[in-house]
Amino acid sequence: MLVTALWGVNFVVIEMGLDHFPPLLFCALRFLVAALPAVFLVGPPRVAWRWILGVGLALGVAKFGLLFIGMHEGMPAGLSSLVLQIQAVFTALFAAVVLGERPGRRRLLGMAVALAGIAVAAVDEGTSGPLIGFVLVVAAAAFWGVSNVLTRKAAPPDALNFMVWVSVVPVLPLLGLSLMFEGAGPDLDALSRLDWAGVGAIVYVAWVTTVFGFGVWGSLLRTYDASTVAPFSLLVPVFGMSSAALVLGEGISAPRWLAAALLVGGVALTSLPRPPRPPRLRRGVRRRPEVPGAGARPDAPGAGLRPAVSGSGLRTEAPGSGPRSEANGSDRRPEPLLPEPDGPELDGSELVGPELVGPELVGSESVGSESGSAGAPAWSGRVGQQT
C-alpha cells in the first residue's frame, strides 16, 4: 500500500513540478536522474536491447511525454491519476491483436464499464475545463498499453534492472523534442531559476516513484502471488484524487465520483485474475467398484487378494493359500467369492479424470498478471505499472 500511495501522490508532485519546468524538459530530467547513477548499480541489461528501446520510446517518450503535456494543458492531477487507469483496457485490446489473447466475457464487461467511466469523465471535464488535456492523457494511457505488451514480450527477469535501463532511452529524444517545441530559451531559463522545490520534484518522480517504487513492487511480486499484489494498484487513483484534493484543492464533483466508480470497477474486472473453477467429471462416467489391492503392482503387498465373505463383512484371501486351519485343528472349506458387479467391467482407459478449466489470461497483472502469453512479471502486464 505504501508504493501505491507514493504513486498516487506522484501526480500532485508532477503538477507542482510543471510550475518550474516546461513539460518535456521536466520529463527528460525525470529519466536522466532515474538512470544516473542507478544504471551503474543494477548490472548489465538482462533482456535484448530491442525491447529496452521499444519500451523506452513507448513508455518514456510517448506515454510520459503526453501525460506531462496533458497536465500542463490543464488536466487536473487527480483526474489524470484516474483516467490513466484506462491503460488496462488498451493493454487487453493490444494483447488480443498482438499476443492472440482472447478476452473472456468478464473482461469484455470490464472494458465496457471502464469505457463508460471514461465517457462520464470526458463529459465532466469538457464542461469544466479544456478537453485537449483529457485527450492527451487518454493517448498516454494508450501508449502505456503498447509498452505493457512489449514488456510482456520481453519478459524481463528483474523489474528494477529493466526499468533503470529503460530510463536511459527517453533522455535524448525528450531533450531534442523540448528544444524543438519548447525552445532553448524557456529551457535555459527554467534551469537557471532552479530552486529546492524544483529539485525535490525531480528527485521524487525519479528516485521515489521510479527506482524505489518499482524496486519494492518487483520485490513484492517475487515474494507473493501476482493476484495478491496487483489489486493494490487500484488504490493509485484513490490516493491521487485524495492528495490532489488535500494539497491542490481540487474539487471532486458528483460526475467525477461516478466516473471513478465505473473506471475502478471496470479496470478491476479487466485486470484481476479470475478464481479457478473446481474440477468436474464428464457426464456418464462410471467408477470401478473399490476392491482391496485393485490397480496395485503384482509384487506389491496385498496385490492379487480376492474378496471373501466372512460373517457380515469382507476379508481377503490369497489365491492358492488353501483352507484355513482353525485353532482346534478342524479345517474349514473356502467360502464363496462375491459375485462380479452387474455390467461390463471398466478398464483404466474408460475412467476419465477431472477436467480443470484453466483460468482466464490476465493482461497488469499484473501490472502478473494480472498471466500473459509471454510469462512476464505482473507488474508489467496488468495494473502494476504506475507513474
N, C-alpha and C positions, 0 to 999 in steps of 0.2 A: 504494500500500500504506500510505503514511503516513495518508491520510484514513481508510481502513478501520480502522487501529489506533486513531486518535483516536475514531472512532465506537464501537469495541468497548469502550475504556476508559470511554466516557461512561456506561455502565451502572453502573460502580463509583462514578463521581462522583455519579450520581443517588442511589445508595444512601447515600452519605456525606452528601449534601445533605438527605436526608429526616430525618437526625438533628437538623437545625437548623430546618426549616420544616415546617408542615403540607403535604400533597402538592399540593393545589390552589393554595395560595399560592405554593409553590415553582415550580409550572408557570407561573403568571401572571408571576412575576418573571423567569423564563427568557425569555418572549416580550417582555416590556417592555424588558429590557436588549438583546435581539437587535434590536428595532425601532429603538431610540434609541442613538446618533444616526444609524444606518445609513440610516434612511428618508430623511434629508436629503442623502445622498451618492449614492444609486443612481438618482436621477431619478424621474420620474413612473411610475406603473404602465403596463405595456405590454400588458395584457390587460384585458378588461371586468371591472368591479367584481363582477359576479355570480359569476365564477369565483374571485376573491380571497376573497369572503365564503364561498362554498361550501367551498373548500379550507381556509380558516381555521377554520371550525367543525368540519369533519370531522377534519382533521389536528391542529389546535391544541387545541381543546376536548375532542373525543371521544377521539381516539387517545392523545394525550399525557396527558390527564387520567386516563383509565382506566389507562394504564401506570403513572403515578406512584402512583395509589391502590393498584393491584395490588401494586407493590413495597412500598408502605407496609404492606400487609396480610400480608406475609411471603414474597412471591415472590422467590427469590434473583436477584441481579443477573446471574450467568452464565446461568442458565436462562432469564431474561427475554430476554437477547440472542439466545438460540436460538429460543425459541418465537415470538418476534415475526416471524421469517422466514416463518412460515406465511402472511404477507400476500401472498406470491406466488400462493398457491392462491386466496385470496379475490379478488385482482385478476383472475385468469383467469376465475373464475366470474362476477364482476360485468361484466367486459368482454364475456363471451358474451351476457349478458342485455341490457346497455345499448348496447354498440357492435356487437353482432351478430358478434363474432369466434368462429369455430368452432375449439375446441381440437382439435388432432390427437391421434393415438394416443400419441405420445411425451409430450405434455403431460398427457394423462389418466393415463398411467402415473406421471408425476412427482407429480401430485396424490395418487394413491393411496399412493405411497411416503411422501410428506410427512405425510399424514394418519395413516399407521401410526406414524410417528415421534412425532406429537402424542399418539397413544394411549399409546405407551410412556412418554412424559414425564409424561402425566397420571397413569398408574398409579404411577410412581415418586414423583411429588410428593404424590399422595394418601396414600401410606404414610409419607411423611417430614415432611409439613407441611400447613398449611391449603390446601384446594383453591380457596378463594374468590379468592386472588391469581392462581392459574393461570387461572381462568375470566376474570378481568378482563383479563389480558394477551392472551388469545386474542381477546376482544372488541375490545381495542385494535388487534390485527392486522386484524380485520375492517373497522374504520373506516379503517385505513390503506389497505386495498384500495379503499374508497369514494373516498378522497382521490386515489389514483392514477388512477382512472378519470376523475374530474373534472379532474385536471391534464392528462391526455391530451386531453380535450375542449377544454381551454383552450389547449393548445399554446403555452406561454409561450416567447418567443424568447430570454429571458435568465433563467436559473435563479436567479441570485442576486437580481436585481431582484424576481422573483416571490416568492421565499421571504421576503425582507425585508418586502414589503407584506403577505404572508400573516400574518407575525408580529404585525402591528398588530391583526388581528381578534380573537384569543383573549383579549387582556389584560382587557378589561372583563367579558366573560362569566365568565372564570375567577375574577376578583376577586369578582364577585357570588355565584358558587357557593361560594367559600371562606367568605364572610361568612355565607351561608345554612346551610351544613352543618358548617363547622369552627368558626365563631363568631368574633366580633371580638376576644374576649379572647385566645385562642391566637394569632391572627394578630399582634396588637399585642405580645404577649409575645415572639414569635419575632423580630420586628423590633427590639425594644428590646434583645435579647440578641445581636444580630448581631455576629459576630466575623470575623476574616480567613478562617477556614475556610469559613464560610458564603458570604462574598463570593467566595472562589475557586471554590466550587461553582457559583455563579450565572454567573460570568464564563466558566467552562469550558463549561457546557451552552449558553450563549447565543452567545458570540463564537467560541469554538474550534470547536465542532461544527456550529453553525448558519451563522454568517457566513463563517468561514474554510473550514469543511468543504465547504459547498455551493458556495462560490465556486471553490475548487480543483476540485471534482468537475465543475462546469459547464464550467470551462476545459478539463479533460481530455476531456470529451465533444465540445467544439468542435474539439479538436486531433486526436483519434484516433477510430476507429470505435467505436460503442457496444458491438459484440461483443467488442472488445478491453478496454474499460474495465469493463463490467458484471460479468464474472466475479470481479473483485477484491472486490466487495461480499459475496461468500460467505465472505470471511475475517472478517467482523464478529463472528459468534458465536465463532469461534476465538479472537480477541483478547479478546472479552468473557468467555468462560469461563476463559481463561488468567489474565487480570488479576484476575478475581474470586477465583480460587484463590490467587494470589500475595498480593494485598492484603488481601482479606477472609477468607481461609482457608476458602473454600467447597470442600467435597469434591465429587468427581465420581465417582458410583457407576457400576457396570457398566451398569445400565439407562439411565443418562443418556448414557453414551458411545454406546450403541446408538441412542437417540433422536436424538443429534446426527448420527450417520452417516446415518440414514434421512431426517432433515429436510434436511440439506445436500444429500444426493443427490437427494431429491425436488424441492427448490427449483431445483437445477441443471437437472434435466430440464424443469421447468416454465418457467423464465425464460430460459435461454440460447438463442440463435438456432440453428436447425438449419442445418448446412452445405448449400450449394446443390448440387443434383444435376447431373451432367454432362448436356449436351444430347444428345438422342436423335432419331432419324429414325423416321417411321412405317414400318410393315412394307409390303412390296410396292412400294416406290418405286424406279423405275429412273432412273439418271442418264443424261444425254445424253453420248455419247462426246465427249471433248475434242478440238476441232478448232481449229487456229490461226485467230484472228480471229473465232470464233463469238461472237455476242452483242455485238460491237462496233458502234459507230455507223457509219453508211455512210461518213462522211467521216473516220473515224479511221484512223490508219496501220495497214495490214495488213488492213483490212476488205475482204471480198469475195474474198480469196485462196482458190484452190482447191488441195486437196492433189493432188500428182502424184508418181508413182513415180520415184525416182532411185536406182538401184542397190538397196541393201538398206534404205534409209531413206526419208524423206519430204522433199519440198521443196515450196514453194508457187510457184504461177504465177498471175500476174494475168490475169484474163479479158480476151481481146482483144489480148493482147500479141503473139500470133503466134509462129512458130517461132523458137527461139533460135539465134543465129549463133555458131558456134564460132570459135576463134582462126584456123583455117586457111581460113575463108571458107565452108565447106560448111554447108548447112542440115540441121537435124535435124527430123524430124516430131514433133509434140506427142505426149507419152507419155500412155497411157490414164489416166483418173481412177480412183481407188479406188471399188469398189462401195459402195452405200449399206448400212449395217448392217441386219441382219435385223430384222423387226418394224417397226411404225409409229414414225415419228419423234415424239419428245416435244416439245411446245411448253412455253413457260415456265410456263403455268398448271398443268401436270401435275407439276412439281417442287415438292416440299414441303420447306421449310426446317426447321431444328432446332426442336423444341418444348421450350422451357425450362420446367421445373417450378418455379414460384415458391416461395420459402422460406415456411415457416410463420410466421404473425404472432406476434410475441412480446409478451407483456403486460408491465418493470423500465426491462431493458432496454437495459434498461433501457434499474425503475431506467431503451432505447432504443433495447431495446429492447426487448433486452431486452428502429419496429416497432409500431405501432398504427394504427388506422384514422384517428386524428386527426393523426398525424405529430408527436406531442410528443417532446421530448428524452427519452433513455433513462433519465435519472435519475428520471424521474417515472413510468414505466410498468413498469419492470422491477424489479430488486433494488437500484436505485441509492439510494433514499432511506433514510436511517438516522436514528437519534435524535441 
